[in-house]
Amino acid sequence: MTRRVRRRTCRERDGRVVRGASRVVSAGPEGEEDAAAVEVDWRALPDDTVLQLFARLNYRDRASMASACRAWRALGSSPCLWSTLDLRAHRYDREVASSLASRCGSLRRLRLRGHEAAEAVPGLRARGLREVVADGCRGLTDATLAVLAARHEALQSLQIGPDPLERISSDALRHVALCCSQLRRLRLSGLREADADAVGALARCCPLLEDVAFLDCGTVDEAALAGIHSLRFLSVAGCQNLKWATASTSWTQLPSLIALDVSRTDVPPSAVSRLISHAKTLKLICTLNCISVEEEQLHNPAVFSNSKGKVVLTINSDFKTFETMFPVVDVKEHEVFNQCNWSHKDKIAGDTMTWIEWILSQSLLRIAESNPQGMDGFWLQKGTALLLRLLKSLQEDVQERAATALATFVVMDDESANVDPARSEAVMQNGGIRMLLDLARCSRESAQSEAAKAIANLSVNTKVAKAVADEGGITILTNLAKSMNRLVAEEAAGGLWNLSVGEDHKAAISVSGGIKALVDLIFRWPAGTDGVLERAAGALANLAADDKCSLEVAKAGGVHALVTLARSCKLDGVLEQAARGLANLAAHGDNNDNNAAVGQEAGALEALVQLTGSQNEGVRQEAAGALWNLSFDDRNREAIAAVGGVEALVALVQQCLNASEGLQERAAGALWGLSVSEANSIAIGQGGGVAPLLTLARSEVEDVHETAAGALWNLAFYYGNALRIVEEGGVPVLVKICSSSGSKMARFMSALALAYMFDGRMDEVALVGASSDSSSKSVNVEGARRIAFKHIETFVLTFSDPQMFSMAAASSAPAALSHVADAVFIHEAGHLRCSRSEIGRFVAMLRNPSPILRACAAFALLQFTIPGGRHAVHHAGLLQEVGAGRVLRAAAAATTASIEAKIFARIVLRNLEHHQSGTST
């Protein structure tokens, strides 16, 4: 993608066009231009000033600026700008290497990620390269490493890890030794082996080699390491196959060895004691997470003490003991890891502290990743503070690794995003939030990424999330989300995702411009970048759950963005969050137009219907939830059916009987929403939807059987479906809900479904559809009717208080009826919306010979017309249209009616008078 930089920009102020690139205009108190406007000619800036500006840009922006003019292009290629190159966040292959080669003649330090990038390094033609740091190189081969070494003979430092180099053998190690005679530092992770011949080649060919780290390697020849006489720093952390008797004997012969790292190994205490006693130059042995050593020290705290100032560092150590290694250097305790305090006073001390920082950051990150038991005390008492000290290191990779460890050690469970509250709050209490935010604002994109990741993980804790917001973290993360570096944008979006869970933070994210930044992310990165897309969609989904923020999401193009993901992306995590976002946008009903907007977005409904057939349960659940919310809009309801939604949701409800409760609820809810339409309701019944809904209605989970009862209530309105419910054994299911559910709404809707089924409309179809076994079917229907009526009556009577009802019957005072209405009102029923046909059917029930149905109908109309109910005015209007006033008065005065039916009818009349005075009777 080519990028253009405008050399002159325009902005409009008060109707005037101001050329910003050539003239800086300051406005006076009343908006008048300052007469002394400052003329700025960017082309006239001194070269060293331009170079300073270039040095503060990332490579992408630097290239864009260099394309502005010929002079800047020449300056952009200055060797001082290309001595260091960090390509980890960028696509890097042979083609890119070829395009960069003309600038890399003075390249000295290179950081990269991936074995493909390592293969392209020779294409830079940087023969003077001194240092290579690579990660993510699990696929690196012997041949690639050998070529890299052969093309860069001046190499002094080679670090590859932490991913294991499973395909690298001792052959490649020998090539490195033979080609890179100036090598001073060699740090490799996960080698299959480092045999005697390869290590011997390092000893013979690399006379300056002073720092060797073979981390988590399969086998290392202990005796051969003793031949590297120049060795000052050695780490074999994580190596599990070492022969400690040989190692502790041979390594004591190393004439220059200052520090040794055996962390995460099975080193025995005897080997540590032998090294302390016999190694003349050795000052430090690091034994973090070495179980045997820690247990020995626990039983005998003085086991490794000596008078020579040597230190054995364990997780139980006091880290200020570093001072004893260099008694001539005066360093305050809290400044132990400030290299400036060491390096200018004692070079050996400075080099040692630099190495200690590196090995500590490595070991602490590995320990955090493995999360062994029994480490809580260490993390809370020392580990957190130690990581925060390392966060201030002058070594960039140490700083970034410390941030990564902070992001890692707080996470207890990746799947459930469970964060340890004590550990995360320890970071906050030690001032870690401000440190991480400061790091996130630095100019290094790699540091920005790791800091944002730590902030994101820590923000799962609500207390830490508040601290992040209070410290200005939302604005910082929003700015990072606009980064052209995908890794930075991805982690920043993750931080906004976690922060957006808190209701208090949603508005702040919106005000900071976070919503627009998240929407832009979705369009900026291709579909293959699942991390950034999932995080951006997840954050938008959280924000869409807020009424006001949902409007901002729609305004910023969020509907189109989420629909685009739902239609085109193939990644389950992204699809789940996109569907959840659309569900939340559609969840606000009459409060905004988002429900209709989602339905009208091209391809939205088709995509959601298709997602109900996904192999991923989370995707199916969120898609069903979105269709459920969308079905509350009449146009959406019919449009969903038109694109195959009825068939897809019937298939889903048939398949989800053994799935999660969330999927069951949403599948049943989507059918409930669609079944408001007569055509859809009939199609659901004919398509096999009754049986699985009855299965879900048997669930012991309230949310599930309540939603299924709602769908069955709608279906039972049509006599064909009512008969199917009876034939499928639905009466006992509805009776059980009606009598024993803990949800008043579930009991209410099951009672209404039973009333629909047995108000007489089903009888004709039952007789017409009967064959030779018609009598048995007729008997079954009649028996079912008796059972249904018994439980409908019981349900209504549960809302009856004889004393209260007697007082209301004897009194003409409105307060008496209001008291009853308040006592019997089911608040959730106020959200139900009935059609004209349904209201008409309840009115017809008021004339039914059965006093039970009359009482049930009056009770239902009471619920639907209570003042303050969401659709009460709508229902009152429908009652007026069907002439319900006369019928209600008759029901209230009927001598054969129960006292409950009379009182309920009077309350409905009162409600109608409240909504529409002067109703015609």
Secondary structure, 3 states (H helix, E strand, C coil): CCCCCCCCCEEEECCEEEECCCEECCECCCCCECCCCEECCHHHCCHHHHHHHHHCCCHHHHHHHHCCCHHHHHHHCCHHHCCEEECCCCCCCHHHHHHHHHHHHHCCEEEEECHHHHHHHHHHCCCCCCEEEEECCCCCCHHHHHHHHHHCCCCCEEEECCCCCCCCCHHHHHHHHHHCCCCCEEEEECCCEECHHHHHHHHHHCCCCCEEEEECCCEECHHHHCCCCCCCEEECCCCCCCCHHHHHHHHHHCCCCCEEECCCCCCCHHHHHHHHHHCCCCCEEECCCCHHHHHHHHHCCCCCCCCCCCEEECCCCCHHHHHHHCCCCCCCHHHCCCCHHHHCCCHHHHHHHHHHHHHHHHHHHHHHHHCCCCCHHHHHHHHHHHHHHHCCCCCHHHHHHHHHHHHHHCEEECCCCEECHHHHHHHHHCCHHHHHHHHHCCCCHHHHHHHHHHHHHHCCCHHHHHHHHHCCHHHHHHHHHCCCCHHHHHHHHHHHHHHCCCHHHHHHHHHCCHHHHHHHHHHHCCCCCHHHHHHHHHHHHHHHCCHHHHHHHHHCCHHHHHHHHHHHCCCHHHHHHHHHHHHHHHHHHHHCCHHHHHHHCCCHHHHHHHHCCCCCHHHHHHHHHHHHHHCCCHHHHHHHHHCCHHHHHHHHHHHCCCCCHHHHHHHHHHHHHHCCCHHHHHHHHHCCCHHHHHHHHCCCCHHHHHHHHHHHHHHHCCHHHHHHHHHCCHHHHHHHHHHHCCCHHHHHHHHHHHHHHCCCHHHHHHHHCCCCCHHHHHHHHHHHHHHHHHHHHHHHHCCCCHHHHHHHHHCCCHHHHHHHHHHHCCHHHHHCCCCHHHHHHHHHHCCCCCHHHHHHHHHHHHHHHCCCCCCHHHHHHHHHHCCHHHHHHHHHHCCCCCHHHHHHHHHHHHHHHHHCCCCCC
